[in-house]
Amino acid sequence: MSEKKRKKRRVIPGFGLSLGVTITLLGFIVVIPLCSLVVFSAQLSFSDFIETVTRPRVLSSYAVSFQTAFIAAIIDAVMGIIIAWVLVRYDFPGKKIMNGIIELPFALPTAVAGISLTHLTTTNGWVGSFFDQFGIKIAYTKIGITAALVFIGIPFVVRSVQPVLERIDLQYEEAANILGANSRQTLFQVILPEILPALIGGFTMSFARGLGEYGSVVFIAGNTPYETEIAPLMIMAELQEYDYASATSIALVMLLAAFIILFVNAVIQSRTSKIVSGIA
């Protein structure tokens, strides 16, 4: 076989056809639905659009969604590292079952999760009755919303960090110990830099998922205007009133926020990976 033919040979035959199918599917599944948001929002003038997305009640729903999603993502990041560490570094009875349970929020319908969490956290529930003795209410508060978002977001962090931990050679930790590093120094100077890009990715995905979550939150939130009303609920309220232009305008703002979050995540991950590679 000549050198020229060898260069033209593709590893995967039919690349052109495969690429065409991929672009077509992405167009129908992703691009066209997203473009419809812009089309429906265009029914409003620019001033009407700004007025719609900056109504006090809508701004309050943005604040609730962003605050609870961000706090939940931080909790997911901390607890996700701990869970991933336990699953990777320790052997114990029921480990495979625990590893499978991590993905339960992906398989469980969000409405089922919301109803279950609500029953658990009301003043008559197992968890809610315990905290009620100390004057802490979970259901129908921002605490309840955050708890629901932690539940649906933690698999993103665990599944992002877990493969990276599995690839870290134990010899790195042993070398750090030989050089006199204590456990804290080993964690923050050896292990954390290796898992940082994956951790940022998991945190961002958890945050983005929390912003758009509806099913598991709508029951436990209580939906009190200006207090526990989330942005996705405002979108549903507008749809129920057949005000598609307002609903898509609010959805467009959330879509732009998600794009910004994912873009920032890509930039941070890229720079972090370069820094880690440079240190290595």
Phi and psi in degrees as a GROMACS rama.xvg file:
@    title "Ramachandran Plot"
@    xaxis  label "Phi"
@    yaxis  label "Psi"
@TYPE xy
-71.1687  163.84  SER-2
-64.1033  -37.1794  GLU-3
-66.1109  -44.5983  LYS-4
-67.4015  -33.6216  LYS-5
-65.0921  -36.8591  ARG-6
-70.6107  -32.2146  LYS-7
-79.7413  -16.0058  LYS-8
-68.6357  132.743  ARG-9
-96.1776  143.804  ARG-10
-66.896  -42.1105  VAL-11
-110.219  113.089  ILE-12
-64.2817  151.489  PRO-13
73.4923  35.5602  GLY-14
-62.2733  -41.5282  PHE-15
-60.3519  -45.6833  GLY-16
-64.8281  -43.4311  LEU-17
-62.4732  -42.2789  SER-18
-64.7061  -39.5599  LEU-19
-63.4782  -43.7981  GLY-20
-63.49  -40.9355  VAL-21
-62.2961  -47.2087  THR-22
-64.3626  -39.3509  ILE-23
-62.7367  -46.8159  THR-24
-63.5497  -43.0513  LEU-25
-62.6837  -35.3583  LEU-26
-64.2801  -46.3387  GLY-27
-72.3749  -37.2294  PHE-28
-86.8486  -34.7087  ILE-29
-113.957  -57.4516  VAL-30
-67.0471  -50.3187  VAL-31
-62.3008  -46.8641  ILE-32
-59.4561  -38.4422  PRO-33
-69.3573  -37.8791  LEU-34
-64.3648  -30.1393  CYS-35
-63.2859  -30.4766  SER-36
-61.9466  -43.1006  LEU-37
-66.3919  -39.5099  VAL-38
-64.0313  -48.0012  VAL-39
-67.3877  -37.3878  PHE-40
-66.2126  -28.1378  SER-41
-68.6208  -11.8445  ALA-42
-66.8308  -21.0076  GLN-43
-95.6518  147.867  LEU-44
-71.5665  166.131  SER-45
-61.0996  -40.7018  PHE-46
-66.3683  -39.3897  SER-47
-67.388  -37.5263  ASP-48
-61.3922  -48.4293  PHE-49
-61.8819  -40.9712  ILE-50
-64.4242  -37.6694  GLU-51
-67.8987  -45.6709  THR-52
-84.3902  -4.05264  VAL-53
-118.534  16.9857  THR-54
-61.642  144.346  ARG-55
-52.826  -41.2512  PRO-56
-68.056  -36.4436  ARG-57
-69.4727  -43.5565  VAL-58
-60.7303  -38.2359  LEU-59
-64.3666  -38.4322  SER-60
-67.455  -36.2553  SER-61
-59.7141  -46.481  TYR-62
-60.9233  -44.3215  ALA-63
-62.4298  -45.2033  VAL-64
-63.777  -46.2223  SER-65
-68.7826  -42.603  PHE-66
-62.9344  -52.4409  GLN-67
-66.9747  -38.6951  THR-68
-66.2069  -39.2365  ALA-69
-68.425  -44.7376  PHE-70
-63.5888  -42.7416  ILE-71
-62.8394  -38.5375  ALA-72
-66.158  -36.9908  ALA-73
-64.2657  -45.3605  ILE-74
-62.0207  -42.4728  ILE-75
-60.1412  -39.8385  ASP-76
-62.7718  -44.7608  ALA-77
-69.0187  -52.2927  VAL-78
-68.7669  -31.6063  MET-79
-64.5878  -39.6302  GLY-80
-62.9237  -44.1867  ILE-81
-62.3818  -46.7977  ILE-82
-64.1244  -44.6251  ILE-83
-62.6382  -39.0711  ALA-84
-62.6425  -44.3509  TRP-85
-63.7431  -43.0563  VAL-86
-68.0161  -29.7688  LEU-87
-88.5432  -43.0663  VAL-88
-96.0459  -9.56479  ARG-89
-127.319  147.607  TYR-90
-112.018  130.234  ASP-91
-155.835  158.243  PHE-92
-61.3459  135.589  PRO-93
82.6976  13.0155  GLY-94
-62.9619  -43.0859  LYS-95
-65.2127  -36.7356  LYS-96
-65.2613  -44.2787  ILE-97
-62.6554  -39.5843  MET-98
-63.6944  -35.2794  ASN-99
-74.3995  -34.263  GLY-100
-64.2636  -27.5022  ILE-101
-55.0339  -35.5217  ILE-102
-88.9677  5.01947  GLU-103
-57.4935  -41.8012  LEU-104
-59.853  -24.8943  PRO-105
-72.4606  -37.8182  PHE-106
-87.8059  -28.2925  ALA-107
-76.8293  130.978  LEU-108
-57.0786  135.377  PRO-109
-61.7163  -32.7553  THR-110
-64.6198  -38.4556  ALA-111
-63.8749  -42.8791  VAL-112
-61.7933  -42.1974  ALA-113
-63.8329  -43.9525  GLY-114
-65.6466  -42.9475  ILE-115
-62.9372  -46.2471  SER-116
-65.0701  -36.0196  LEU-117
-64.4146  -45.668  THR-118
-63.2993  -34.8537  HIS-119
-72.1036  -32.2424  LEU-120
-105.076  0.189859  THR-121
-71.418  169.357  THR-122
-63.4964  -18.1593  THR-123
-98.46  -5.21147  ASN-124
-81.8903  169.055  GLY-125
-61.498  -47.8834  TRP-126
-78.7113  -44.9747  VAL-127
-63.2074  -37.8953  GLY-128
-66.5885  -33.2217  SER-129
-66.9394  -49.0519  PHE-130
-71.6916  -23.9133  PHE-131
-65.6057  -26.2157  ASP-132
-63.1904  -25.4574  GLN-133
-102.059  11.8879  PHE-134
76.5065  19.2981  GLY-135
-105.764  119.528  ILE-136
-103.435  134.423  LYS-137
-104.554  -57.1764  ILE-138
-65.1399  143.363  ALA-139
66.8767  25.5052  TYR-140
-134.321  174.748  THR-141
-65.8266  -25.9722  LYS-142
-63.3371  -42.0146  ILE-143
-64.8327  -41.7876  GLY-144
-60.4381  -45.0843  ILE-145
-61.6517  -41.1712  THR-146
-61.4662  -41.9824  ALA-147
-64.8863  -39.5414  ALA-148
-70.7588  -32.8167  LEU-149
-62.6796  -41.3496  VAL-150
-61.7258  -44.8749  PHE-151
-85.3359  -12.4802  ILE-152
-102.953  -20.4728  GLY-153
-65.5402  -29.0407  ILE-154
-61.01  -30.0023  PRO-155
-62.3991  -42.4765  PHE-156
-71.3179  -46.4244  VAL-157
-60.6009  -47.5069  VAL-158
-72.9908  -17.4675  ARG-159
-82.308  -40.3868  SER-160
-84.0777  -35.0368  VAL-161
-55.7654  -48.5714  GLN-162
-63.4498  -33.4407  PRO-163
-68.789  -41.5074  VAL-164
-62.1268  -36.6098  LEU-165
-65.7896  -27.8266  GLU-166
-87.0554  -13.0037  ARG-167
-73.1983  123.122  ILE-168
-74.2003  132.663  ASP-169
-62.2552  -18.5224  LEU-170
-64.3571  -27.9564  GLN-171
-61.8938  -45.0655  TYR-172
-67.4833  -39.7675  GLU-173
-64.1347  -39.4341  GLU-174
-64.5661  -39.9756  ALA-175
-63.7491  -40.322  ALA-176
-65.3712  -39.7958  ASN-177
-63.3352  -35.6693  ILE-178
-79.604  0.208929  LEU-179
99.153  9.55588  GLY-180
-76.7404  139.239  ALA-181
-85.5349  -178.79  ASN-182
-62.3368  -40.5558  SER-183
-65.6653  -43.4102  ARG-184
-64.4017  -39.6308  GLN-185
-63.2643  -40.6509  THR-186
-65.1476  -49.1803  LEU-187
-84.9782  -22.7282  PHE-188
-107.616  -16.9114  GLN-189
-114.889  -52.8605  VAL-190
-81.7531  -49.289  ILE-191
-59.2156  -43.2487  LEU-192
-59.3749  -30.6474  PRO-193
-72.387  -37.5812  GLU-194
-94.9891  -3.47969  ILE-195
-59.2457  -47.9364  LEU-196
-58.0831  -42.4337  PRO-197
-67.189  -37.754  ALA-198
-64.7464  -41.4843  LEU-199
-63.5182  -41.0432  ILE-200
-62.5429  -45.4124  GLY-201
-64.3437  -40.9699  GLY-202
-60.8158  -45.0539  PHE-203
-65.8927  -42.9595  THR-204
-64.3407  -38.6163  MET-205
-64.6407  -42.2215  SER-206
-64.1194  -46.8376  PHE-207
-64.5948  -40.0916  ALA-208
-64.8726  -39.3076  ARG-209
-64.6359  -34.4606  GLY-210
-62.537  -37.598  LEU-211
-99.5034  2.98819  GLY-212
-70.7276  136.506  GLU-213
-126.685  -54.2859  TYR-214
-58.7521  -45.5996  GLY-215
-81.0705  -9.79645  SER-216
-103.195  -33.8498  VAL-217
-61.3409  -30.026  VAL-218
-80.0103  -40.5312  PHE-219
-84.6794  -14.7012  ILE-220
-74.6515  -33.5777  ALA-221
84.959  -23.1378  GLY-222
56.7429  41.3027  ASN-223
-81.0878  121.921  THR-224
-56.3065  138.904  PRO-225
69.6678  3.11958  TYR-226
-127.85  -59.1019  GLU-227
-128.17  22.5738  THR-228
-89.6988  123.411  GLU-229
-95.419  160.797  ILE-230
-61.6859  -44.1789  ALA-231
-58.0715  -31.4257  PRO-232
-68.2015  -36.8842  LEU-233
-62.1813  -37.8071  MET-234
-64.361  -44.5297  ILE-235
-63.7808  -37.9107  MET-236
-63.1672  -41.4953  ALA-237
-66.8006  -38.3377  GLU-238
-65.1476  -38.1788  LEU-239
-65.9818  -24.8275  GLN-240
-93.1491  7.62569  GLU-241
61.218  25.8817  TYR-242
-96.5087  76.608  ASP-243
-66.9945  -33.1821  TYR-244
-64.4816  -44.0767  ALA-245
-67.9575  -41.1003  SER-246
-62.1012  -45.3594  ALA-247
-70.8279  -28.0084  THR-248
-66.1074  -45.4593  SER-249
-64.6503  -41.2197  ILE-250
-64.0608  -35.285  ALA-251
-64.7127  -38.8172  LEU-252
-62.7969  -43.72  VAL-253
-64.8971  -36.1404  MET-254
-65.0835  -43.6261  LEU-255
-62.5835  -39.8467  LEU-256
-62.2523  -41.3695  ALA-257
-64.8432  -40.8061  ALA-258
-62.7864  -42.653  PHE-259
-63.1436  -43.2496  ILE-260
-61.7164  -46.044  ILE-261
-67.6868  -35.0672  LEU-262
-66.5805  -45.9754  PHE-263
-60.8889  -39.8966  VAL-264
-60.5748  -43.7966  ASN-265
-63.0326  -41.1792  ALA-266
-66.0408  -45.9045  VAL-267
-64.6591  -43.6679  ILE-268
-61.9567  -41.2639  GLN-269
-63.49  -46.2526  SER-270
-68.2214  -38.9544  ARG-271
-64.2048  -41.7435  THR-272
-62.4139  -39.3892  SER-273
-66.4396  -40.7943  LYS-274
-64.4157  -44.6053  ILE-275
-63.099  -41.4123  VAL-276
-64.4193  -37.8416  SER-277
-66.8573  -38.3954  GLY-278
-66.8278  -40.7435  ILE-279
